[in-house]
Amino acid sequence: MDDAVRLMVSDAYDETVSEALSHDQSVLTAHKEGVVAAAMLYSAMTGIEDEEAKRCIVALGLKPDRVRE
């Protein structure tokens, strides 16, 4: 995954997590929603299957801001 794509999926993740947290979702639920949103974007951009896209996003190690180190 190149840097431009990584930035786009990371932004999609962050926006989704922020939205979920603003609606009082748990950090875990917000993270899951963020992964799904980022994976959907990545799948649409690359044409790879949804589950493979999800594995790629999980491998990036994205975390909600509240728990980032």
C-alpha positions as CSV (number, residue, x, y, z in Angstrom):
1,M,0.0,0.0,0.0
2,D,1.5,3.3,-1.0
3,D,1.6,6.4,1.3
4,A,-1.2,8.2,-0.5
5,V,-3.6,5.2,-0.1
6,R,-2.5,4.7,3.5
7,L,-3.3,8.3,4.3
8,M,-6.8,8.0,2.7
9,V,-7.7,4.8,4.6
10,S,-6.2,6.2,7.8
11,D,-8.4,9.4,7.4
12,A,-11.5,7.3,6.7
13,Y,-10.7,5.3,9.9
14,D,-10.1,8.4,12.0
15,E,-13.3,10.1,10.8
16,T,-15.4,7.1,11.4
17,V,-13.9,6.5,14.9
18,S,-14.5,10.2,15.8
19,E,-18.1,10.0,14.7
20,A,-18.7,6.8,16.6
21,L,-17.1,8.2,19.8
22,S,-19.1,11.4,19.5
23,H,-22.2,9.2,19.6
24,D,-21.0,7.6,22.9
25,Q,-20.0,4.3,21.3
26,S,-17.3,2.4,23.1
27,V,-13.7,2.7,22.0
28,L,-13.9,-1.0,20.8
29,T,-17.1,-0.4,18.8
30,A,-15.6,2.8,17.3
31,H,-12.4,0.9,16.3
32,K,-14.4,-1.9,14.7
33,E,-16.5,0.7,12.7
34,G,-13.3,2.5,11.7
35,V,-11.7,-0.7,10.4
36,V,-14.9,-1.6,8.4
37,A,-15.0,1.9,6.9
38,A,-11.3,1.9,6.0
39,A,-11.6,-1.6,4.5
40,M,-14.6,-0.6,2.4
41,L,-12.7,2.3,1.0
42,Y,-9.6,0.2,0.3
43,S,-11.6,-2.5,-1.3
44,A,-13.4,0.0,-3.6
45,M,-10.1,1.6,-4.5
46,T,-8.2,-1.6,-5.3
47,G,-10.9,-4.1,-6.2
48,I,-9.7,-6.7,-3.7
49,E,-12.2,-8.7,-1.8
50,D,-13.7,-7.3,1.4
51,E,-12.1,-9.8,3.8
52,E,-8.7,-9.3,2.3
53,A,-9.1,-5.5,2.5
54,K,-10.1,-5.9,6.1
55,R,-6.9,-7.9,6.8
56,C,-4.8,-5.2,5.2
57,I,-6.4,-2.5,7.3
58,V,-6.0,-4.5,10.5
59,A,-2.3,-5.0,9.6
60,L,-1.8,-1.2,9.6
61,G,-2.4,-1.3,13.4
62,L,-4.7,1.7,13.4
63,K,-6.0,2.7,16.8
64,P,-8.4,5.3,18.1
65,D,-6.7,8.6,19.2
66,R,-7.8,7.9,22.8
67,V,-5.6,4.8,22.9
68,R,-2.8,5.7,20.6
69,E,0.7,5.6,22.0
